[in-house]
């Protein structure tokens, strides 16, 4: 059994883990990064990066040119089509980019910064010594048993995080247990001008449908639907049929556009297991990205939360190294930073979900937004991570909202 020691061990090479590893490597720490997958790897998602995420990728991480060179596309407009089909929209500075591109560019950047990356590593057990989390055991791609140890472990291993389960801090959100079905088509009519559209079901069932802009190396267009986990039995063994039937019954305007087209590539499904953690730190460990909190994908802020959370985690870990103290007491500065900066955004996402799942309330809100392009732009900038949620309730914005009544 091989035993490897690092300053920091990061579990998971998605945006949260890669960004945390990158920030710490740039600060001079010896960082190891482990992931079960082998790269390049694709991951089904909505292929949408909020303006806030784009800013972090450009200014803090420095990979925006590489993403654009590999087919990422700048978006100009976002549209929401409520149950009534009377849409509202506003300008955006978001980006359409497949995770195949995003994740691989980030991993290349991480390796160039000197992070030691191990792909194909299946983590089996978190190591605790004296109550402190200090490593993980598992098998590498060749089936060899390995032990990786570090002064600090970062759990960036997603919604089924081994680190979070070891900490015992995961709290599921039952109403956000979902399944996403994702496929691609050759670019079709709604792709004019670089736009992304979120549709709510015409039949007012519990679902939503996202239609992205053409992007990536092959220039295909993403179409996805998110439905309750309870519908898993209905799609078992017949996902493609279920997907088409759901589009026909709930999103006929989307079905009209794609019904004559053959999908490009397979139809993927992925579980969206909404949860939060009562805290994201313990002795020797921090949680980032989906391991810490997973929200409904409607507002598309997952990558922003991953990248900004990685910054906050790296800052707290750096401070702990300066003090040579890796206890929860030392690392909990990260919990405080998350509460200060991210908690209000999580709550805003939750509020949006309540509105979205209330057709009458959404119809009322949509009418107000259709009456005011300025109010729509403010809301989209806030959800897009360019404004603070508190700014929505400034005196000027409240006056603007009242003017639409």
N, C-alpha and C positions, 0 to 999 in steps of 0.2 A: 504494500500500500504506500503510495507516494504521499508525502506530507509537505504542503507548500504554505509559506507564510508571507503575508503582505501587510501594508499599512491599512488598506481598505479593501474589502471584498464585496463586490456588487453582484447580486443575483438577479439576472435578467438584463438582456441587451436591447430592450425596446427604447423608446425615446427617454423615459424617466431614468432607466439604468445607464444608458449610454451618456446622457447629459451629466449625470452625477459623476460618473467615472471621468469624463472629460474635464469638468471643472476642477476636480481634485488632482488629476494628473498635471494640469496646467499650474496648479499651486505647488507642485513639486513632490507629491506623495506617490508612493509605490502602490499601484492599483491593479487588482485582478478583476476581470469581468467574466462571468460564466453564463451560458445560455444553453437551454436544451436543444434549440434549433441549430441548423447549419445554414450559413448565409452564402449567397443571397436567399432571402426568404420573403414570401409574400404573406400578408395578413389581411383578411377581409375587414373592411371598414368603410366609412363614408367618403374617404379620400379628401377631407376638408380640413384646412388649417386656418384657425381664426386669425384676424389681423394681429392680435397680441402674440400668438404663436409665431407668426411670420416675423414680427419685430425681434423676438428672441433668437430665432434662427439666423437672422441677418446680423444683428448688432452684438449679441452675446456669444453665439456659437460660431458664426461666420461661414455658414454653408449655403446661404441662399443662392449664390451664383451656380453652385454645383447642382442644386435641385432644379433650377430653371433650365440648365443645360441638358438635364436628363428627362425633360418633359413636363415638369411642374408648370402650372398655368395660373397666371394672375386672374383673379375674379374681379368683376366690375359691379356685380349686382347680386343681391340676395332677395328671394321672393318667398313668401309664405302663402299657401293656398288653404284657407280654412275649410271646414266642412261644407260651407255654403258655396264654395268655389269663387267667392269675391275676394281676390287676392290683394295683398299690400306688399310693397317692396321698397328697397332703399339701396344706396351705394355701399360698396365695401372695398376693402383692400386685402381680402383673404386670398388663399391660394388653394388650388386643387392639385393634389399630389398623392399618388399611390404610396401605401406603406412600403411596398417593394423598393421604391426610390428613397423615401425618407429614412427608413431604418438602415438601409445599406450605406447611404451617404454618411449617416451619423457613425456607424461602426467603422467605416474607413477612417474617419476623422479621429475617432478614439484611438485606433491602432497607431495612426501617425503621431499621436501625442505620447506614445510610449506605454499605453495600457496593455497588459498581458491578457489577451482574449482566449478563452477556451470555448469552442463551439461543441455542440453535441454532448454536453455534460448534463446528465440526469441527476439532479439533487435528490437525495434520499432522506437525510436526517440533519436537522440543525444541531450543532454542538453547543452545549452549555458547560461551563466550568466555573464553579463557585457562584452559580446563579447568573453569570454573565454569558450572553451569546457571543461566541468567538469563532464560528466557522461552520462548515457544512461538509458532509460526506456524500459521496455518490460515485457514479461511474462515468468515465469519459466515452468518447465515440468508439474507442477500441475495446470497450468492455472492462477496462482496468479500474480497480477501486482507487479512489483518490480522496484525500482529505485536504481541504483548503482552510487555512486559519488566517485571522486578521485581527487587528486591534479594534476595528469597527466593521460591522457587516451592514450592508444596505440591501433591504428587501425591495427589489423592483420587479418581482416575479409575478405580477398580474393579479387577477381576481381570485385565483386559487393559491395565493402566496403561502409558501411553506413557512416563511419567517413570520407572517402575520398569524398563522394558525398556531405556531409555537408560542407566540406571545399571548394568545387567547383574547385578542382585542376586536375581532371581526364581529360586526353586528349587521345582519342582513336587513334590507329594506324590501319587504314582501311585494309591494306594489311595483317595484322596479325589476322584478325577475323577468327577463325578456329573451327572445331569440331574434337575431338579425339574419336575414337572408340577403346575400349580396351577389350580384352578377354584373356583367358588362355587355354593352352593345356598341356597334360602330356608331359614330357620332350622328345624332338625329336632330330634329328641329329646334328643341329648346336650348341648343348649345350656342345660340347666337350671342355674341358679345361677351362670352365668358361669364356665365351665370350659374347659380345653384338654387334649387327650388326644394322646399319642404312642403309636402302635401299632407293634409289631414283627411281621413276617410270620408267619402261622400255618404256612406251608409252609417256614419257616426259610430262605427265599431272601434274597438281599442287597438289602434295601430297608427303608424305613420310611415310615410314613403319619401325617401330622399332621391333627388335626381341631380347628379353632378354635371360638371363640365368635362369635355373630353380632355384627357391629360395622359401623361406617362409615355413610355417609349412607343406604344402602339396606338396612342391617341383615342382610346376607347372611352365610353361614357358610363359612369357608375349609376346603377339603379339598385336601391336597397329598400327593404321593408323591415320594420321592427314590430313584432307581435308578442303577446303574452306567452310566457313559458308554458302555460296550460294548453297551448295549441300544438305542442310537440307531438302528441299522439296523432293528430290529424295529418301531419306532414311526414310521419314515419314511412320510409320506403317510397315516398312520392313527392319529394320536395319540389321538383320542377313543376309538376301538375298543381300542387298547392300554391306555389308562387304565382303562376299564371291566373289561377282562379281568384286569388286574393286581389291581384291587380284589377281584374275584370269587375269584381263586385265592389271593391272599396275605393279604387283609384282609376276609374274608367278613363279619365283624361290622360293618364300615363299609359294605360294599356293601348289606347288609340295610337299612340306614337310608336310603340315598340312591337305591336302585335304582328307586323309583317316582317320583323327582323329576327335573324337567328342570333342567339346569344354568342358572344365571343368568350370562349373559355367556360369553365364549369360554374355551377351555382354553389356558392359556399354558404355554410351556416355557422354561426358563432353565438355562444351564450353570452348574454349581457346580465351579469349577476350583480345588481345594484346592492351596495353595502357601504358602510362607513366604519371607521375604527375609532374607539373611544379615546385613543391616543396613538401616536405614530412613533413612539420611542420606547426603549427599554434599555437595560444595561447592555451596552455594546452594540446596539442595533437601532436603525431608523428605517421607516417605510416611506417609499415614494411612489408616485403615480397611482395606478389602479390598485396596487397592494394596499394603499392607505385609504383611498376612497374611490368608488366607481359610481358614476352618475349615469342617468339615461343619456343616450347619445344625441338627443334632439338638438341641443344647442351647439354640439360639435366642439366642446371645450376640452376634451380629454387630453389632447397633446399639449395645450397651453398649461393645464394643471400639472402635467408630467414635467415639462421643462422648467416652469417657475418653481415647482416644488423641488426639483433637482438643485436649483440655485440655492434655495433656502436651506436644504439639507447639507449641501457642500459647505456653506458658510458656518453652519452649526458644528459640523465635523471638524472643520479647520480650527475653530475656536477651542474645541475639545482637545485637539492635538497641542495647541499652544499651552494648555493647562495640564496636559498629560492625564486627563480625567475623562474616561469614557463611560461614566455611570449615566443612568437615566437622568439624575439630577443635572448633570452637565449638558446632556444632549437635549433636554426638554426645551431648550431655547428654540429648537426647531418646531416643537408643538406650539409655542407661543407665536412664532412667526407665521405659522400656518393659520392660526386663529385670527391674527391681525390682518393678513393679506388675502387669504383664500376662503375663509369661512363665509364671508358675505357673498362671494361668488357662488359657492355651493348652494347657499340659501336662495339666491336669485334663480339658479337653475331649477331648484325645487319649486319655486313659485311659478316659473314658466310652465312646469309640468302640470301643476294644478289648473292653470288656465287652459292649457292645451286639452286636458281631459274633461273639460267642461264646455261642451259646444255652445251653450248659451252665453257663457262668460267670454269665450273666445270670439264669438260673433260681435258682442258689444265692444270688446277691445279692438278688434279688427276695423270696425267702423271708425273708431276714434283715430286709429293710425292712418287709415285711408284719407282722412280729412287733413292730416298734417304731415307733410313730408319731413319737416324738421323733427317732429316728435319720433317718427319712424327711424330717422337717422340716429338720433340720440339713443334709442333703445337698442338698435343693431350695433352701435359702437360699444355700448356697455356689455352686451352679450358677447361681442367680439373681443372683449378683454382690452379695449383701448380707453375705457372710462371706468371709474370706480362705481360700484352699485350705489353708493351713497349719493353720487352726483345726480342720479335719477330724481332724487327728492329735494334738489336745490329749489330755491324760491322761483327762479326763472323757469325751470322745467315744470314745476307744479302749475305756474300760470299758463304755460303753453298747453299742458294737459287739460286744464279747466276750459281753455278756449275752444276745445273740441266738443264740449258737452252740449 
